Amino acid sequence: MKNAKKYYKHWAESGLGKGNVLMEARGDRIVRQVEIYGSKLVWADENGQSDDRFMLADQPVSFLEFDSDDEISAREFEIAWKKAKEATGYPSA
């Protein structure tokens, strides 16, 4: 399935410190992501982002070299997405 959704979680590092990035991919394209650095949560999707320092990944999933250890459930991603949207004052729907 070329456009099947998959979800990933991987370590990340930014000016805010060390954390994790959670991504939703459709096929080889990242369509939503959440970055978590301690209590700071930021989100990005194809329509924008909560913090201009954290843009949606533009590399294809195949470039990011995720493996099976990086895969997470849709539920885990959706929980993080909802928290990030609420934490930044945006509706999660």
KAURTA-V506771 format. One record per pair of residues at least 6 apart in sequence whose C-alpha atoms are under 7 Angstrom apart, sorted by the first residue. I is the first residue (numbers start at 1). J is the second residue. If there is no record, write none. Layout:
((I | J) (I | J))
This chain:
((2 | 27) (3 | 26) (3 | 27) (4 | 26) (4 | 27) (5 | 24) (5 | 25) (5 | 26) (5 | 27) (6 | 24) (6 | 25) (6 | 26) (7 | 23) (7 | 24) (7 | 25) (7 | 71) (7 | 72) (7 | 73) (7 | 74) (7 | 77) (8 | 22) (8 | 23) (8 | 24) (8 | 70) (8 | 71) (8 | 72) (9 | 20) (9 | 21) (9 | 22) (9 | 23) (9 | 70) (9 | 71) (9 | 72) (10 | 20) (10 | 21) (10 | 22) (10 | 70) (11 | 19) (11 | 20) (11 | 21) (12 | 18) (12 | 19) (12 | 20) (12 | 21) (13 | 19) (16 | 37) (17 | 37) (18 | 37) (19 | 36) (19 | 37) (19 | 38) (20 | 35) (20 | 36) (20 | 37) (21 | 33) (21 | 34) (21 | 35) (21 | 36) (22 | 33) (22 | 34) (22 | 35) (22 | 77) (23 | 30) (23 | 32) (23 | 33) (23 | 34) (24 | 30) (24 | 31) (24 | 32) (24 | 33) (25 | 31) (28 | 60) (28 | 61) (28 | 62) (29 | 60) (29 | 61) (30 | 57) (30 | 60) (30 | 61) (31 | 45) (31 | 46) (32 | 44) (32 | 45) (32 | 46) (32 | 56) (33 | 43) (33 | 44) (33 | 45) (33 | 56) (34 | 41) (34 | 42) (34 | 43) (34 | 44) (34 | 80) (34 | 81) (34 | 84) (35 | 41) (35 | 42) (35 | 43) (36 | 42) (41 | 84) (41 | 87) (42 | 50) (42 | 51) (42 | 84) (43 | 49) (43 | 50) (43 | 84) (43 | 85) (44 | 50) (44 | 55) (44 | 56) (45 | 56) (49 | 55) (50 | 88) (82 | 92) (85 | 91) (85 | 92) (86 | 92))
